[in-house]
């Protein structure tokens, strides 16, 4: 999948935590679901996370204050 496709799927991801164990990670579960919904292989969620978390990709960011990952275009609904 191309980076642009990842951007479309994940740049609006809400804030969530990534645990040390991929089996219990909110981020990995979210990515797996979005991949599955898009007809892609959800078992690649961990690999996709490592791809999209790279700062130069501009897809998701880590917030040190809240210890969460979120999409760069995420905007909470008011």
Beta strands, then each sheet from edge to edge (+ up, - down):
strand 1: 60-63
strand 2: 68-71
sheet 1: 1+ 2-
end
